[in-house]
Amino acid sequence: MKFSIIIPTLNEEKTIASCLLPLQALRSNCDIIIVDAANDQSLIDYPHAHLADKIISSTKGRARQMNIGASHATGDLLIFLHADTYLPENALQLIEQHLSNKQWGRFDIRLNGDHFMLNIIAWMMNRRSRLTGIATGDQVIFVTRKAFAAVGHYPEIALMEDIALSKALKKISPPICLKAKVTSSGRRWERYGIYRTILLMWSLRLRYFFGADSQLLAALYSRGQFWKP
């Protein structure tokens, strides 16, 4: 099976190498595609650009960027990876071993940081995902090309595109919930405050459930606020 790793980026030219270096061992069976929304040459001209197979410019919007990346991918299995998240060892083998008759899935997550609550948050994220069959982008969603096309790709909304995609994919098959952990940055949780961010995320999910506009949700998320100022 051939894999494609798709990484949406924005202003990551100073840190992208730390994301790409661990992926180099996978390139014999995997193409690495960066879709950058900086609208300039900062990432394309970056000295470590050779660490990716393709670097594509895009307008802003994580869902749009991931869809563009998927359209340039050559793999049978698409992996959507955030630039501040790291795959576990043998990630590709684990995915291939567990695919069977299922079409998509995600990993468990570990959050990097000093606050003890980050471990509890990660445990809650993993547990909730198993109970609901809904994955977040931080958990690194992977999906067969066929299933991704069948659900019409990511809906190009400003926020909650991962939840919307999960809901669509659940109609095709339940997710594979791999116990192997990806490691993701806990910087946002620590920057805005652990408990405040927990409340913010639940507030955004509740608003989304009741049909709130995704542009408003994205604005609240980017500012770490519960309401529109």
C-alpha positions as CSV (number, residue, x, y, z in Angstrom):
1,M,0.0,0.0,0.0
2,K,1.2,3.5,-0.9
3,F,0.7,6.3,1.6
4,S,0.5,10.1,1.4
5,I,1.0,12.4,4.3
6,I,-0.7,15.8,3.9
7,I,0.4,18.7,6.1
8,P,-1.5,22.0,6.0
9,T,0.8,24.9,7.2
10,L,0.6,28.6,7.9
11,N,3.7,30.5,9.0
12,E,5.6,27.3,9.9
13,E,8.8,28.1,7.9
14,K,10.9,28.2,11.1
15,T,9.5,25.0,12.6
16,I,8.5,22.8,9.7
17,A,11.9,21.0,9.6
18,S,11.2,19.5,13.1
19,C,8.0,18.0,11.6
20,L,9.5,16.7,8.4
21,L,12.8,15.2,9.7
22,P,11.1,12.3,11.5
23,L,9.1,11.5,8.3
24,Q,12.1,10.9,6.1
25,A,12.4,7.2,6.9
26,L,8.9,6.8,5.5
27,R,9.5,8.3,2.1
28,S,10.2,5.0,0.3
29,N,6.6,4.1,0.6
30,C,5.0,7.5,1.2
31,D,4.9,11.0,-0.4
32,I,4.9,14.0,1.8
33,I,2.8,17.0,0.7
34,I,2.8,20.4,2.3
35,V,0.0,22.8,1.5
36,D,1.1,26.3,2.7
37,A,-1.3,29.2,3.1
38,A,1.2,32.0,3.7
39,N,0.6,33.3,0.1
40,D,4.3,34.0,-0.4
41,Q,7.5,32.1,-1.1
42,S,8.6,31.7,2.6
43,L,8.0,28.0,2.8
44,I,8.7,27.1,-0.8
45,D,12.1,28.8,-0.6
46,Y,12.9,27.4,2.8
47,P,16.2,25.5,2.9
48,H,14.6,22.3,4.1
49,A,12.0,22.2,1.3
50,H,13.7,19.1,-0.1
51,L,12.4,17.2,2.9
52,A,8.9,17.1,1.2
53,D,7.9,15.7,-2.1
54,K,5.6,18.5,-3.0
55,I,5.0,22.0,-1.6
56,I,1.8,23.7,-2.8
57,S,0.5,27.2,-2.2
58,S,-3.1,27.7,-1.2
59,T,-5.4,30.3,0.2
60,K,-6.1,30.0,4.0
61,G,-8.4,27.4,5.3
62,R,-7.3,24.1,6.7
63,A,-10.0,22.1,5.1
64,R,-9.3,23.7,1.7
65,Q,-5.5,23.0,2.1
66,M,-6.1,19.4,3.0
67,N,-8.4,18.9,0.0
68,I,-5.8,20.4,-2.3
69,G,-3.1,18.2,-0.8
70,A,-5.3,15.1,-1.3
71,S,-5.8,16.1,-5.0
72,H,-2.0,15.9,-5.5
73,A,-1.5,12.8,-3.5
74,T,-0.5,9.5,-5.1
75,G,-1.1,7.2,-2.1
76,D,-4.0,4.7,-1.6
77,L,-4.2,5.9,2.1
78,L,-4.2,9.6,3.0
79,I,-2.8,10.8,6.4
80,F,-3.7,14.3,7.5
81,L,-1.0,15.5,9.8
82,H,-0.7,18.8,11.7
83,A,2.7,20.5,11.6
84,D,3.0,20.4,15.4
85,T,2.1,16.7,15.7
86,Y,4.4,13.7,15.5
87,L,3.5,10.1,14.4
88,P,4.4,7.1,16.5
89,E,7.0,4.6,15.5
90,N,5.8,2.2,12.8
91,A,2.7,4.3,12.1
92,L,2.3,3.2,8.5
93,Q,2.6,-0.5,9.5
94,L,0.0,-0.1,12.2
95,I,-2.5,1.5,9.9
96,E,-2.0,-1.2,7.3
97,Q,-2.3,-4.0,9.8
98,H,-5.6,-2.7,11.2
99,L,-7.4,-1.5,8.0
100,S,-9.1,-4.9,7.3
101,N,-12.7,-4.0,6.2
102,K,-12.6,-0.5,7.7
103,Q,-11.8,2.6,5.7
104,W,-10.6,5.2,8.1
105,G,-9.3,5.9,11.6
106,R,-7.1,7.9,13.9
107,F,-4.5,7.5,16.7
108,D,-4.7,8.1,20.4
109,I,-3.0,11.4,21.4
110,R,-0.5,12.6,23.9
111,L,-0.2,16.3,24.6
112,N,3.3,17.8,25.2
113,G,3.6,20.3,28.0
114,D,4.3,20.8,31.7
115,H,0.8,21.0,33.1
116,F,-0.5,17.7,34.7
117,M,-3.9,18.3,33.2
118,L,-2.7,17.8,29.7
119,N,-2.5,14.0,30.4
120,I,-6.1,14.0,31.6
121,I,-7.2,16.1,28.6
122,A,-5.6,13.6,26.2
123,W,-7.2,10.7,28.0
124,M,-10.6,12.3,27.8
125,M,-10.1,13.1,24.0
126,N,-9.2,9.4,23.4
127,R,-12.0,8.1,25.4
128,R,-14.6,10.4,23.9
129,S,-13.4,9.5,20.4
130,R,-13.9,5.8,21.1
131,L,-17.4,6.3,22.5
132,T,-18.6,8.6,19.7
133,G,-16.6,7.5,16.7
134,I,-15.6,11.1,16.1
135,A,-11.9,12.0,15.5
136,T,-10.2,15.4,15.8
137,G,-7.4,16.6,13.5
138,D,-4.9,16.5,16.4
139,Q,-5.4,12.7,16.5
140,V,-4.2,12.4,12.9
141,I,-7.1,11.2,10.8
142,F,-6.2,8.7,8.1
143,V,-8.6,7.5,5.4
144,T,-8.5,5.5,2.2
145,R,-8.6,7.5,-1.0
146,K,-11.8,5.7,-2.0
147,A,-13.6,6.6,1.2
148,F,-12.4,10.2,1.1
149,A,-13.8,10.6,-2.4
150,A,-17.0,8.9,-1.5
151,V,-17.8,11.5,1.2
152,G,-16.9,14.4,-1.0
153,H,-13.6,15.3,0.8
154,Y,-13.4,17.7,3.8
155,P,-16.3,20.2,3.9
156,E,-14.6,23.6,3.4
157,I,-15.9,25.2,6.5
158,A,-13.8,27.5,8.8
159,L,-13.8,25.2,11.8
160,M,-15.0,21.7,12.9
161,E,-14.1,20.2,9.5
162,D,-12.6,17.2,11.2
163,I,-15.9,16.5,13.1
164,A,-17.9,16.9,9.9
165,L,-15.6,14.5,8.0
166,S,-15.8,11.9,10.8
167,K,-19.6,12.0,10.8
168,A,-19.6,11.4,7.1
169,L,-17.1,8.6,7.2
170,K,-19.0,6.8,10.0
171,K,-21.7,6.1,7.5
172,I,-19.1,4.1,5.5
173,S,-17.4,2.3,8.4
174,P,-16.6,2.7,12.1
175,P,-13.2,4.2,12.7
176,I,-10.1,2.4,13.6
177,C,-9.0,3.8,17.0
178,L,-5.3,2.9,17.3
179,K,-3.9,2.9,20.8
180,A,-0.5,4.0,19.5
181,K,-0.1,7.7,20.4
182,V,0.7,10.7,18.3
183,T,2.4,13.5,20.2
184,S,0.9,16.9,19.7
185,S,1.7,20.3,21.2
186,G,-0.1,21.5,24.2
187,R,0.9,25.1,23.7
188,R,-2.6,26.4,22.9
189,W,-3.9,24.8,26.1
190,E,-1.2,26.4,28.2
191,R,-1.3,29.8,26.4
192,Y,-5.0,30.4,27.0
193,G,-5.2,28.5,30.3
194,I,-6.1,24.8,30.7
195,Y,-9.5,25.1,32.2
196,R,-10.5,28.1,30.1
197,T,-9.6,26.2,26.9
198,I,-11.5,23.1,28.1
199,L,-14.6,25.3,28.5
200,L,-14.0,27.0,25.2
201,M,-13.7,23.8,23.2
202,W,-16.9,22.4,24.7
203,S,-18.7,25.7,24.1
204,L,-17.6,25.6,20.4
205,R,-18.7,22.0,20.0
206,L,-22.1,22.7,21.6
207,R,-22.6,25.8,19.3
208,Y,-21.6,23.7,16.3
209,F,-24.1,21.0,17.3
210,F,-26.8,23.6,17.4
211,G,-25.9,25.0,13.9
212,A,-23.7,28.0,14.7
213,D,-21.9,29.5,11.7
214,S,-18.4,28.1,11.3
215,Q,-16.9,31.5,10.6
216,L,-18.0,32.7,14.0
217,L,-16.7,29.6,15.7
218,A,-13.4,30.0,13.9
219,A,-13.1,33.6,15.1
220,L,-13.9,32.7,18.7
221,Y,-11.4,29.8,18.5
222,S,-8.6,32.0,17.1
223,R,-9.1,34.5,19.9
224,G,-9.6,32.0,22.7
225,Q,-13.0,33.6,23.5
226,F,-16.4,32.3,24.4
227,W,-18.4,35.0,22.6
228,K,-18.1,37.5,19.8
229,P,-16.6,40.8,21.1
